[in-house]
């Protein structure tokens, strides 16, 4: 912690770390962005937007499990956060957990039913006798 961190208002410090993280992420400096966002979330853990931006950066760094955890934290804080559902879907997709990713995408879009693609793949899995397609992807 710098002397600035010790004397400044925590809200202002949070905003500075968050803004720096966002600027670095937007310029493609993901490792540096993550360091700044990590500082932001330690100061203020109750802002879902920080967790979502952190997840976006983690996806760019191909750290999908950590991105998923950040999305889960954001959704604990705001269960209707559309961007958190969207990035959660992307992280799940990269992890090969496709059925769960479709559900997340639907929630991001505000859809509470299965898409036609989910119905088709679910029927195909049933015909092939596959109980949990996401577990199948982990083994392969």
C-alpha positions in Angstrom: 0.0 0.0 0.0 1.3 3.4 -0.8 0.9 6.5 1.4 -1.8 7.7 -1.0 -3.8 4.5 -0.4 -3.6 5.0 3.4 -4.9 8.6 3.4 -7.3 8.8 0.5 -11.0 8.0 0.6 -11.6 4.3 -0.1 -14.3 5.0 -2.6 -11.9 7.3 -4.6 -9.2 4.7 -4.4 -11.6 2.0 -5.6 -12.6 4.2 -8.6 -9.0 4.9 -9.5 -8.0 1.2 -9.5 -11.2 0.2 -11.4 -10.7 3.0 -14.0 -7.0 2.0 -14.5 -8.0 -1.6 -14.8 -10.7 -0.8 -17.4 -8.2 1.4 -19.4 -5.6 -1.2 -19.4 -8.1 -3.9 -20.4 -9.3 -1.8 -23.2 -5.8 -1.3 -24.5 -5.1 -5.0 -24.4 -2.8 -5.0 -21.3 -4.6 -7.8 -19.5 -2.1 -8.8 -16.9 -1.7 -5.2 -15.7 -5.5 -4.7 -15.9 -6.0 -7.8 -13.7 -3.6 -6.5 -11.0 -5.5 -3.2 -10.9 -8.9 -4.9 -10.8 -7.7 -7.2 -8.0 -6.9 -4.2 -5.9 -10.3 -2.7 -6.8 -12.2 -5.8 -5.6 -10.3 -6.0 -2.4 -11.3 -2.4 -1.6 -14.9 -2.9 -2.6 -16.2 -6.5 -3.0 -19.8 -5.4 -3.4 -19.7 -4.0 -6.9 -20.7 -6.7 -9.5 -19.3 -4.6 -12.4 -15.7 -5.0 -11.0 -16.2 -8.7 -10.8 -17.5 -8.8 -14.4 -14.7 -6.8 -15.8 -12.2 -9.0 -13.9 -13.9 -12.0 -15.5 -13.6 -10.4 -19.0 -9.9 -9.9 -18.4 -9.5 -13.5 -17.2 -11.2 -14.8 -20.3 -8.7 -12.8 -22.4 -5.9 -14.4 -20.3 -7.5 -17.9 -21.0 -8.0 -18.4 -17.2 -11.6 -19.6 -17.7 -12.2 -21.2 -14.3 -11.2 -18.0 -12.5 -13.4 -16.0 -14.9 -16.3 -18.3 -14.0 -15.6 -17.7 -10.3 -15.6 -13.9 -10.8 -18.9 -14.2 -12.7 -20.4 -16.3 -9.9 -19.4 -13.6 -7.4 -21.0 -10.9 -9.5 -24.2 -12.9 -9.8 -24.3 -13.4 -6.0 -24.3 -9.6 -5.8 -26.8 -9.1 -8.6 -28.5 -12.2 -10.0 -29.9 -10.3 -13.0 -26.6 -8.8 -14.2 -26.8 -9.5 -17.9 -23.1 -9.0 -18.6 -22.2 -11.4 -15.8 -24.5 -14.1 -17.4 -23.0 -13.4 -20.8 -19.3 -13.7 -19.7 -20.3 -16.7 -17.5 -21.6 -18.3 -20.7 -18.4 -17.6 -22.5 -16.2 -19.0 -19.7 -18.4 -22.2 -19.5 -18.2 -22.5 -23.3 -14.4 -22.4 -23.2 -14.4 -25.0 -20.4 -16.4 -27.3 -22.6 -19.6 -27.0 -20.5 -21.8 -26.2 -23.4 -25.3 -27.0 -22.0 -24.6 -24.7 -19.0 -23.2 -22.0 -21.3 -26.5 -22.0 -23.3 -28.4 -21.5 -20.1 -26.2 -18.6 -19.2 -26.6 -17.0 -22.6 -30.4 -17.4 -22.4 -30.3 -15.7 -19.0 -28.2 -12.9 -20.4 -30.9 -12.4 -23.1 -33.7 -12.7 -20.6 -34.9 -16.0 -22.0 -36.2 -18.5 -19.5 -36.7 -21.4 -21.8 -34.5 -23.7 -23.8 -33.4 -22.5 -27.2 -34.1 -24.6 -30.3 -30.4 -25.6 -30.3 -30.6 -26.8 -26.7 -33.7 -28.9 -27.4 -32.0 -30.5 -30.5 -28.8 -31.3 -28.6 -30.7 -32.5 -25.6 -32.7 -34.9 -27.8 -29.6 -36.1 -29.6 -27.9 -36.8 -26.2 -30.9 -38.7 -25.0 -30.9 -40.8 -28.2 -27.3 -41.6 -27.7 -27.8 -42.4 -24.0 -25.6 -39.6 -22.7 -26.8 -38.5 -19.3 -24.5 -35.5 -18.6 -23.0 -34.1 -21.8 -20.8 -31.6 -19.9 -19.1 -34.4 -18.0 -18.6 -36.2 -21.3 -16.6 -33.2 -22.6 -14.3 -33.2 -19.6 -13.3 -36.8 -20.2 -12.7 -36.3 -23.9 
